[in-house]
């Protein structure tokens, strides 16, 4: 299962990460993995180029962090969240999506 995690602090997305494999199908034929990977990597590249995000990549892993979130970064990450959550609704056995909201040291997690 791919695990997508988004973190929001004081109303702004500050990071997101993706880990794991969807295991929907064999490598090269896995439509869930292909869709999630394309969306996540596209958003990571845009955030790095336009918002100064720090991107870390590894095998079956992508992590993006923003030191200074902006209106543009919030828009890009919200659209990524909505897109992967839509995929999750179609393939709940292959993808989980979690949003950690940390407002004034009170943490709320929505999945």
C-alpha positions as CSV (number, residue, x, y, z in Angstrom):
1,X,0.0,0.0,0.0
2,X,1.1,3.5,-0.8
3,X,0.9,5.8,2.3
4,X,0.4,9.5,1.5
5,X,0.8,11.9,4.4
6,X,0.2,15.6,4.3
7,X,1.0,18.0,7.2
8,X,-0.7,21.4,7.7
9,X,0.4,24.0,10.3
10,X,-1.6,27.2,11.0
11,X,-3.6,26.7,7.8
12,X,-0.7,26.1,5.5
13,X,0.6,22.8,4.1
14,X,4.2,22.5,5.2
15,X,5.1,19.0,3.9
16,X,3.9,15.8,2.3
17,X,5.4,12.3,1.7
18,X,4.6,9.2,-0.2
19,X,6.0,5.7,0.8
20,X,5.4,2.2,-0.3
21,X,4.1,0.3,-3.3
22,X,0.4,0.1,-4.3
23,X,0.7,-3.6,-5.2
24,X,-2.2,-3.2,-7.7
25,X,-0.3,-5.0,-10.5
26,X,3.1,-5.9,-11.6
27,X,5.8,-3.3,-12.1
28,X,5.2,-1.5,-15.4
29,X,1.5,-2.3,-15.4
30,X,0.5,-0.8,-12.1
31,X,-1.9,2.1,-12.9
32,X,-2.3,3.2,-9.3
33,X,1.4,3.5,-8.8
34,X,1.8,5.3,-12.1
35,X,-0.9,7.8,-11.4
36,X,0.2,8.6,-7.8
37,X,3.9,8.8,-8.9
38,X,3.2,11.2,-11.7
39,X,1.1,13.5,-9.6
40,X,3.5,13.5,-6.6
41,X,6.6,14.0,-8.7
42,X,5.1,16.7,-10.8
43,X,4.0,18.6,-7.7
44,X,7.4,18.1,-6.0
45,X,9.2,19.5,-9.1
46,X,6.9,22.6,-9.2
47,X,7.3,23.2,-5.5
48,X,11.1,22.9,-5.7
49,X,11.4,25.2,-8.7
50,X,8.8,27.9,-7.7
51,X,8.6,27.7,-3.9
52,X,12.1,26.5,-2.8
53,X,10.8,23.2,-1.4
54,X,13.3,20.6,-0.3
55,X,12.7,17.3,-2.1
56,X,14.1,14.0,-0.9
57,X,13.7,10.9,-3.1
58,X,14.5,7.3,-2.4
59,X,13.3,3.8,-3.5
60,X,9.4,3.9,-3.1
61,X,9.7,7.2,-1.2
62,X,9.2,10.9,-1.8
63,X,9.3,13.6,0.8
64,X,8.7,17.4,0.3
65,X,9.1,20.1,2.9
66,X,8.5,23.8,2.7
67,X,10.3,26.3,5.0
68,X,8.0,29.1,3.9
69,X,4.6,28.0,2.6
70,X,2.8,30.4,0.3
71,X,-0.5,30.8,-1.5
72,X,1.0,29.0,-4.5
73,X,2.4,26.1,-2.5
74,X,-0.9,25.7,-0.7
75,X,-2.8,25.6,-4.0
76,X,-0.4,23.0,-5.5
77,X,-0.5,20.7,-2.5
78,X,-4.2,21.0,-2.0
79,X,-4.7,19.9,-5.6
80,X,-2.3,17.0,-5.1
81,X,-4.2,16.0,-2.0
82,X,-7.6,16.1,-3.8
83,X,-6.2,14.1,-6.7
84,X,-4.7,11.4,-4.6
85,X,-7.7,11.2,-2.3
86,X,-9.8,10.7,-5.4
87,X,-7.6,7.8,-6.4
88,X,-7.8,6.5,-2.9
89,X,-11.6,6.4,-3.1
90,X,-11.3,4.2,-6.1
91,X,-8.5,2.0,-4.8
92,X,-8.7,2.0,-1.0
93,X,-6.8,-1.3,-0.8
94,X,-3.8,0.2,-2.5
95,X,-3.5,3.8,-1.2
96,X,-4.1,5.5,2.1
97,X,-4.2,9.3,2.5
98,X,-3.7,11.1,5.8
99,X,-3.7,14.8,6.7
100,X,-2.1,15.8,9.9
101,X,-3.4,19.2,11.1
102,X,-1.3,20.8,13.8
103,X,-3.0,24.0,15.0
104,X,-1.6,25.6,18.1
105,X,-0.1,22.3,19.3
106,X,-3.4,20.5,18.9
107,X,-3.0,17.7,16.4
108,X,-6.0,16.4,14.3
109,X,-5.5,13.6,11.8
110,X,-8.1,13.1,9.0
111,X,-7.9,10.2,6.7
